[in-house]
Amino acid sequence: MSTETSNKTFLLATGNRGKQREFAQVMAPLGWQLRGLHEFDLPEVEETGLSFVENALLKARAASAGTNLPALADDSGLVVPFLNGEPGIYSARYAGKHGDSEGNMQRLLERLADAEGEQRAAYFYCALAWVDHAEDPTPKLALGRWSGHILKARQGDGGFGYDPIFQPLGDTRSAAELLPEEKNRLSHRGLAIAELLPQLA
């Protein structure tokens, strides 16, 4: 076992600081030390998969290969069945530029401008992939799904990504109006992490 593994250090294969904060909050009490992709000079991984699971595995293997650390990768996004699954795996670059949250939200609101009721149903989906090393033949996978609908206008200024226009089922608030600890417990990512943790124990 490597020194890094015995010290419970792992690499989170994302450059998204919002995701890093969420994972750090959940993993720290378990003794895991998170290192972020920004600490290493690694090239961006081309997400050539056709599903969240495929892309998560691609990112985890590439990150582990570049650092010799166990790696955890998240591939997640928003799915609107009425739009045939858009924005889906292209959630982060829906408006064309990667990470343009305002542009992504605006495009989705425009695509749903005439949609009503169940046509606005949506869910966040998260696939987590953990590899102990780059060629790990038995990666650990965990999935989470958070259902709700798309609001007609932004609400709240917390969270990140599509949070201001996503209202979880059974709530009157947007995801951007939830307290961080609420979101960590309820969200697609929180559910996927809860499924992953017993596999790491």
C-alpha positions in Angstrom: 0.0 0.0 0.0 1.3 3.4 -0.9 2.1 6.1 1.7 -0.6 8.3 0.1 -3.2 5.6 0.4 -2.4 4.7 4.0 -2.6 8.4 4.9 -6.1 8.4 3.3 -5.2 11.1 0.8 -7.0 11.1 -2.5 -7.4 13.3 -5.5 -10.7 14.8 -6.5 -10.6 15.0 -10.2 -12.3 18.3 -10.8 -11.4 21.9 -11.2 -14.8 23.0 -9.9 -14.2 24.7 -6.5 -17.9 24.4 -5.6 -17.7 20.6 -5.9 -14.4 20.6 -4.0 -16.0 22.4 -1.0 -18.9 20.0 -1.0 -16.7 16.9 -1.1 -14.2 18.3 1.5 -17.1 18.9 4.0 -18.4 15.4 3.6 -15.1 13.5 3.5 -13.1 15.3 6.2 -14.9 13.8 9.2 -14.0 10.3 7.8 -10.3 11.1 7.9 -9.8 11.6 4.1 -7.6 14.4 3.0 -8.7 15.8 -0.3 -6.3 17.2 -2.9 -7.7 19.2 -5.8 -6.8 19.1 -9.5 -5.6 22.7 -9.3 -2.6 21.4 -7.3 -1.2 19.4 -10.2 -0.2 20.4 -13.8 -2.5 17.9 -15.5 -4.1 18.4 -18.9 -7.9 18.5 -19.2 -9.4 15.1 -19.9 -11.6 14.9 -23.0 -15.0 13.7 -21.9 -15.7 11.3 -24.8 -18.2 9.1 -23.0 -21.9 9.1 -23.8 -22.9 8.8 -20.2 -22.1 10.3 -16.8 -20.6 7.0 -15.6 -18.3 6.7 -18.6 -17.0 10.2 -18.2 -16.5 9.8 -14.5 -14.4 6.8 -15.0 -12.3 8.5 -17.8 -11.6 11.4 -15.4 -10.8 9.2 -12.4 -8.3 7.0 -14.3 -6.6 10.0 -15.9 -6.2 11.8 -12.6 -4.8 8.7 -10.9 -2.4 8.1 -13.7 -1.1 11.6 -13.4 -0.6 11.7 -9.7 -0.2 8.0 -8.4 -3.0 8.8 -5.9 -6.4 7.1 -5.5 -8.8 9.3 -7.4 -12.4 10.2 -7.2 -14.2 11.7 -10.1 -17.7 13.1 -10.4 -19.6 13.6 -13.6 -22.9 15.2 -13.0 -25.5 17.3 -14.6 -29.1 18.3 -15.1 -31.5 16.2 -17.1 -34.8 17.5 -18.5 -36.8 14.6 -20.0 -39.0 17.0 -22.0 -35.9 18.1 -23.8 -34.7 14.5 -24.5 -32.3 14.6 -21.6 -30.8 18.1 -22.3 -28.5 19.5 -21.0 -27.3 16.1 -19.7 -23.6 15.3 -20.0 -23.2 18.8 -21.7 -24.5 20.6 -18.6 -21.3 22.5 -17.9 -21.0 23.7 -21.5 -24.6 23.9 -22.6 -24.3 27.5 -23.7 -21.0 26.8 -25.6 -18.4 27.9 -23.1 -17.4 25.5 -20.3 -18.4 26.8 -16.8 -20.6 29.6 -18.1 -23.4 29.2 -15.4 -25.3 32.3 -16.4 -25.3 31.4 -20.1 -26.2 27.8 -19.3 -29.2 28.8 -17.2 -30.3 31.4 -19.7 -30.3 28.9 -22.6 -32.3 26.4 -20.5 -34.9 29.0 -19.5 -35.2 29.9 -23.2 -35.6 26.3 -24.3 -38.4 25.9 -21.7 -40.0 29.2 -22.3 -43.3 27.6 -23.4 -43.1 24.6 -21.2 -45.6 24.2 -18.4 -46.3 21.7 -15.5 -44.7 18.3 -15.9 -42.8 19.5 -19.0 -40.6 21.4 -16.6 -39.8 18.3 -14.6 -36.0 17.7 -14.2 -33.5 15.9 -12.1 -29.8 16.3 -11.2 -27.8 13.2 -11.8 -24.4 12.3 -10.3 -22.1 9.4 -11.1 -19.0 8.9 -8.9 -16.1 6.8 -9.8 -13.3 5.8 -7.4 -10.1 4.1 -8.6 -7.4 2.9 -6.2 -4.9 3.3 -9.2 -5.1 4.1 -12.8 -5.7 0.6 -14.1 -8.0 -0.5 -11.2 -10.1 -3.3 -12.7 -12.8 -3.0 -10.0 -13.6 0.7 -9.7 -16.2 1.7 -7.1 -19.2 3.4 -8.6 -22.1 5.3 -6.9 -25.1 7.1 -8.4 -27.4 9.7 -7.1 -30.6 11.4 -8.5 -32.3 14.5 -7.2 -35.7 15.2 -8.6 -37.5 18.5 -9.0 -38.5 21.0 -11.7 -37.1 24.0 -13.5 -38.3 27.4 -12.2 -39.3 30.2 -14.6 -36.8 32.6 -13.0 -33.7 32.5 -10.8 -34.2 32.3 -7.0 -31.4 32.6 -4.5 -27.7 33.3 -4.8 -26.1 30.2 -3.1 -24.9 27.0 -4.6 -23.5 27.0 -8.1 -24.4 25.9 -11.6 -28.1 25.5 -12.2 -29.0 25.7 -8.5 -30.9 29.0 -8.8 -33.4 27.6 -11.3 -33.9 24.1 -9.8 -36.6 23.6 -7.2 -36.4 20.2 -5.4 -39.6 18.2 -5.1 -41.5 19.0 -2.0 -39.7 22.3 -1.4 -40.6 26.0 -2.1 -37.0 27.0 -2.3 -34.5 26.7 -5.1 -31.4 24.6 -4.6 -29.5 27.9 -4.3 -31.6 28.8 -1.2 -30.8 25.6 0.7 -28.3 25.7 3.6 -25.1 23.9 2.6 -25.7 21.1 5.1 -29.2 20.6 3.6 -27.9 20.4 0.1 -25.1 18.0 1.1 -27.7 15.7 2.5 -30.4 15.9 -0.2 -28.6 16.5 -3.4 -27.7 14.0 -6.2 -24.1 14.4 -5.1 -24.9 13.9 -1.4 -26.9 10.7 -2.3 -24.1 9.4 -4.4 -21.5 10.1 -1.7 -23.7 8.3 0.8 -23.7 5.3 -1.5 -19.9 5.4 -2.0 -18.8 5.8 1.6 -19.6 2.2 2.7 -17.6 1.0 -0.2 -14.5 2.9 1.1 -14.9 1.8 4.7 
